[in-house]
Amino acid sequence: MALKIYNTLTRELEDFVPIQGKKVNMYVCGPTVYDHCHLGHARSYVSFDVIRRYLIYRGYDVNYTSNITDVDDKVINRAKETGEDPFVLSRKFTDSFIEDMETLAVLPPDTQPKVTEHIPEIIETVGALIENGTAYVTPKGNVYYDLTTSEDKIGILSHQTAEGLLEGSGNRVEVEDDKRYQLDFVLWKSAPKGEPGWDSPWGWGRPGWHIECSVMSMKYGSGQLDIHGGGMDLIFPHHEAEIHQSESCSGKHPFSKYWMHNGFLTIDKEKMSKSLGNFFTIKEVLSKFSPGTIRFFIVYTHYRSTIDFSEETLGEAGRARQRLLNTISNVKHALKEAHEDGTDCGLTELITGAREAFINSMDDDFNTREAIGSLFVFSRKVNSIVSSEKPGSAALEDVLKFYSEINEVLGIFTEDEGSASEDMPDGLTDEDIMEMIELREKARAEKDWAKSDAIRDELKDKGIVIEDGKDGVRWRRM
């Protein structure tokens, strides 16, 4: 089965065929760093991290770029509120973002360019657009892209008419009185001398939001992308603007062959965003749930689907993930007692089938929900074999290698240090469980069988299975 990707540009599921053989140039819009990132950001960057990892798993040579918007009206306004230097503030929140991504096991981009480090290239690109007649300078010192020069591309990604975009543009497009056309978008924004900015042929100012991504993606993505990604809220105007200005500048069509957009993360069915004030920062959620649980919560939903956030759903994700971790723990325990000359008890065939199921799911537009579902089926079968038979050490090691192989793609099996109690069934930590087992052992020593049975039943009700063996008591989570 060929890898298929849903392309926002065509609204179709397409076979993935990169422009240059196995080389994949991939660009994902990064954050504007004026505050700590929220869980909606985590949803996007974890999703595209899995997509990138799977492409590598399938043998593609991925060049992954994701930018940092470190100068912007939002940064400047926040700096005014706090009394900080805008560039000090943006560096602080850049560091915070990178820390959050490391905690959530998101691989760092191959290139992570910042706007402030690419001002000369941005000015050069804006100048080229003015020179070829697709941009114009106003008396106020603003530079706009002239959409009448590429009218055929209006609505190309949002699949709306110009009239429809005009009708709804008030909340999504900056409306300035020096534009020729309401949908024209700013390439260079004039600024008062007291605000952060740079000298340009058009006066003191700073880049518009859209131009930065075109400049950096063209510079680090060989001028033409295979995949451009981001949240669904970026389709218009941001990504459409990129298509207009990039293709007008480079002459290469399409600017990106595939456009991929992740679904929203919502609270009570409303999009999580800082502008609405209904958000939780990644750091806030990490104070209650482990990184592995948060990542699993995100990955266990298809990247194009909406995720509705609550502490209850995060707790459910933690418990589901724990079942998979328990299987890995059970296999490791069995391996300690396994014989080298033991049979595979059907595990080899099981692994082959599980790998095929995983690949088939991921080849279907990175269907992580279905892929993880197949892992639960695999884990149940592994648990059954390990508990009822005596597989040899080689077969058990192959099971662990398979989980490691899957983890290279999904990143959900990493050990969590100091896991929060909310991750555990009914809030039971490992220490809680051991205390109850010690109480049960004491009751058994005192021949208080009623109390011993009651403790066993209580643990079972909370998803903990007790196994008495010659080497002592073992426990595992169901």
N, C-alpha and C positions, 0 to 999 in steps of 0.2 A: 504493500500500500504506500502510495506517495504521500509526503507531507502536504497537508492542505491548510491554507490560512484564509480566514475571512478578511476580505479586503474592503475597507470602508469606501474606497474610491469607486468600486464597481458594485458594492453590496452583494458580492458573490463569494462563495467558497472556492478558492483557486488552488491549483497545484503550485507549490513553491518552487520557482525556478529563478535562482539569483542571476544577476546581470553578468557576472564574471565567474562562471563555473561554481566552485565550492566556496568562493569568497563572499562573505556577507557583510555589507556596510549597514550598520544599524544605529539609529539615532533616537534617543528618547528625551523629551523635554524635561529638564531638571527643575528644581524648586526656585522660587523667589525667596531669598533668605532674609526675611524681616521678623521672623518669630520661630519658635520651635515648631518642627513639622508635626502634623496631626496624623491620625490613623488613616485618613484618606490618602495621604502621600504614601504611607507604607503600603497600602493596597496596590497602588500603581507600580512602585519600584520593586516590590516583591514579585508581582505578576510578570513584569518584564525581565526580572532576574531569572525566573524559571524558564521563560521563553528562550532567553540567551543560553542558559545552561543546556536546554534540550537540543538546541541547534548544534552546540559543541558536541554533545553526546552522539548526535547523528552524523558527525564527521565534518561539519562545516567550520570554516575558518572565519570566526566572527570578529569584526572590528567594531567595538561598542563604544559609542560616544554619548555622554549625557552632560549637559551644561549646568552652570550655576549662574543665575541672574542675581548679581551682587550690586547692581545699581538700577534703581527703578523708583517710581513715585511712591510705592508702598514702603520701600526702604527709607526713603527720605522723610516721608511723613511720620514713620515710627521713630526715627531719630529725633525729629522735632519734638515728639511727645515725651521722649525719655531724656532729652538733652545730651544724647551721645553723638559722637562723630559718626556719620552714616557708614563710612568704610570700616570703622571699628565694630559697629553693630553688625554689619553684614558678615564680617570675618567670624564673629562670635557665633552667629547662627549657621554659618557654613560648617564650622567645626561641630556644632550640635547635630546637624543633619548627617554628617559623615559618621559620627559616633552612633547615631540611631541605626544607620544602615549596616554598620559593622555588627552591632548587637543582633540585628535580625538576619544575619548571615547573607546579606546582599553583597555579591562580589563587586569590588570597585570597578568603575568603567575603565576601559583601556585609556581613554582620554576624558578628562573632566574640566573643560575650559571654562573660564570666567569671563563675563562681559568686559570687566575693567581691563582685562589683559589683551583685548582684541579691538580696541577703539580705532587704531589705524586701519585695520582691515575693514571695519564697519564704515568708516568715512570713505574709504576707497570704493566700496561696493555701492554706497549711496551715490557717490559721484558718477559711477559708471551708469547707474539707472537714469540719472539726470541727463547724462550725455547721450544715451540711446533713445531718449524721448519718452520714457515710461514713468518719469518722476518730475515733480516741479517744485520750485522754491517759492514761498510766499513772502510778502513784505515783512512779516513778523519773524522771519528766520526759520520757519518750519519747513520741512521737506516732506511731501506726500507722494505716495505711489498713485499714479493715475490709472484707475481701474477701467477707464474707457479704452485703454490700449490693449486690454486683454479681457474684453467683455465676454468672450466665449467661455472663459473659465469661471465666471461668477457662479457660485453655487456648486462648483464641481465636486466638492467633498461633502457639503451639507445636504446636497440634493434638493436645494430650494431655488426658487426663482429670484431674480433681482428684486422684484416687487415684494416678495415675501421677506427677504432679508432686510429691505428698507423699512418695512412695517415693524419688524422686531428689533431693529438695530439700536434703538435708543439706549437700551440697557447693556449692550455688548460692544458698541463701537463709540469711541470718543467723538463727540460732535463738537467741532470747532467752527468758528465763523469765517475762517480763512480757507476752508476746503472748497474745491470746485464741485465736488460730488460727495454726498453724505457717506457713501461706503468707502471712499478713499481713506487710506490708513497712513499713519505717520511713520516716516523712516528716521527722521531726525527732529528732535523736539527742542526748540529754543528754551533757554533757562535764564533766570536772573543771575547776575554775577555772584550773588551770595550763595547760590545753590551749587551742589556738585555738578561738574560738567567739564567739557573739553573744548578747546578752540577748533573750529572747523571752517571751511570756506564759506559757510552760511551763518557764522557767528557762534557764540558760546552756547553750548547745549549738550544733549546726551542722546543716546540711541533710542529709537522707538522699540517697543517690546518685540515685535515680529522679526525685525531685521537681524537681531543678534543670532537667532537660531539658524537662519539661512546662511549667514556668514560662517558660523562655526561648523554646521553640518556639511557645507560644501568644502570647507578647508580640511576637515578630518575624515570625510566620507567619500573622498575621491570625486567630488563634484556631483555625484548622483548616488542616491541611496537605494538599497534593496528594501529596507524596512524603516519606516518612521512611526514612532509610537508616542502615546500619551493618553491622558484621560479623555473621556467623551466630551467634556466641557471645552476642550481645546479645538474641536473640529472647526468651529467658526467663532471668532474670526481668525484665530491664531494660525491654524494649519492651512486654511485657505489662503491667507496672506502670504505664507511661506511659499506656496505653489506659485502664486503670481510673481512675486519678486525674484525667486530663485530661477525659475524658467526664463524670465525676462533677462536676467543677468547672465546666466551660463549658456542659454540656448539649448540646453539638454532637456529632453522630454522622455518620460516623466521625471520630475524632480525626485520622487520616490515611487518605486514600482508597487509597493504594498504599504497601505496605511492601516495601522492597528490601534484600536482604542479600548482601554479597559473600562468596565462599568463603574458606577459610583458606589461608594460606601455611605450608607444612610443611617440616620437615627430617626426612629418612628416614621420611616418612609420618606424622609426629607434628606436631601444631599448634605453630607457633612462638609462644612466649609467655614473658614475664618470669617468671611463677610457676613454669614448668617449667625455667627456666634454659637453654633451648636456643634462644637468639636471637642475632641479629647486629644491632647498631644500624645505622641508615641511614648514619651517619658512617663506621662501620667498612667498610661495603660500598663507599661512595664513595671510600675510600682505594685501592681496587683496580679499580673500574669507573667509567666515566663516567656522569653523570646520564642521558644519552640512552639508554645501554644498560640501565640499571636501569628506566627508564620503559618502554622497549620490552619488556623482560622481563615486566613486569606487564601491559601493554596487549595483548600478543600471546596472552593467555589470556582467555576469556570471564569476565566478572566473577563469575559464580556458581560457576565451576569452581575446584578446588583447584590450587594451584601448588606443586610440590615444589622447594625451593631447593637449589642447589649451585653452586659456582664454575664447574663444567663447563656447566651449563645457562645461566648468565649469559653465559659466553663464547660459547655458541652463539647466544644472543640478539644479542650484539654483532656477530657476523659476519653474521647475517641482516639486521640493521638496516643494516649497512655496504653491503650489496648495493643497498638502496634509495637510500642516500646516493650511491653510485657512479653510479647512473642520473642523479640530479640533477646531479652533477658533469659527467657526459658531455654532458648537454643544455646546460649552461652553456658548456662548451667549444665545442660545435657552434654555439652562438649567436654566438660571436665571429667565426666564419667564414661565417655564413649571410647570404643576400641578402634584401633586403626584399621583392623581387618573386617569391621562391621559392614553390613550391606547398606545401600542407600534408602531402602524402604520406600521407594517411589519418589524421593525428594528431587532427584535429578530431572525427571519428567515434569514434576510440579514446577520447578524453577523455569524450565523452558517454556511452559505454557503461560506462566505469570509474566515472563519477560515479553512474550508475544502480545499478551493482553495489554500490558503497559504501553508498548510502542504503538499498537493500534489506536489506543485512546489518545495518546499524545500527538500522533500524526493527524488526528481529527481536530485541527485547530486548537491544539494544546489543551485537550479536555482533561484537566487535572482532577476534576470531580470523579469522572469515570475511572481514571487511572488509579486513584486512591481507593475507590470502591473495589477494584480488582485486587488490590493489596490486602484488603480486609478478608476477602475470600481466600487468598493465598495463606494468610496468617492463621486463619481458623484451621485450615487443612494441616499446616505445619504443626500447630499445637496438638492436634489430634494424633499425628504420627509420633511426635516426641513423647507424648504422655502414655501412649499405648504400645510403642515399639522401641527398639534400641538401634537407631540409625548409627552408622559408622561416623568417625570423626571427619572424614573427607567430605561426606555429604552435608554434615552440619556446618562445616566451614564454608561450603559453597552457598548455603542459605545465607550466612552472614555476609558473604561477598556480594550476594544479590541485593541485600538490603543496603549495603554500602554503595553499590552501583546506582540504585534508585535515589539514594540520598544525594549523590552528586548532581542530580537534576532538581529534586524537590527541596532538599535542604531541611527536612522535617525531623530527622532522627538524631540530631546533635544532642549531646547531653546538656541539660540545663543545670547551672549551679544555683543552689538555693531556690529551687522552684517554689513559687507561691502556693499556698495551701488551696487556693481556688482552682488550681489545675487538677487537684486530686479528687477522686470520687468522694462526695459528701465532705470535702474539706480534710480528708485524712492524709497526713504526711507520712513518710516512711517511719519517722520517729513515733508518731501516734500508733501506727500498726505494730511496731516492735514492742511498745509498752503494753498493748492489749495481748500480744502473744505471750509476753512474760507473765501477765496476770493469769492467762490460761494455763501456762506451765505450772505456776504456783498452785492453782486450783487442782490440777491433775495430781501434783505431788501430794496434796492433802486429800486426794480421792473425792473431791467435791465435783462429781461428774456433771451435776446439773449446771453449776456455774461455768465449767469448762465448755459444755455444749452451748450454753447461752452466748458465750463470747464468740465461739466459732460461728454461730448463726448470725450474730450481729455483724461480724466481719463479712460474711457471705452476702448479707443484705446490702452492704456497702460496696460490693464488688470485689471483695478480697477472698481468695481461695487459700485455705490452709491445707498443707500436705505434710503428714507425719511420716518420716522415713528413718532409716537406720542411722543416717548422719545428722539427725535433728529435724527441726521444723523448717519447711520451706513455705513461702507464700508468694502469690502472684495476683496481679489484678486481672479481672475478667475483661 
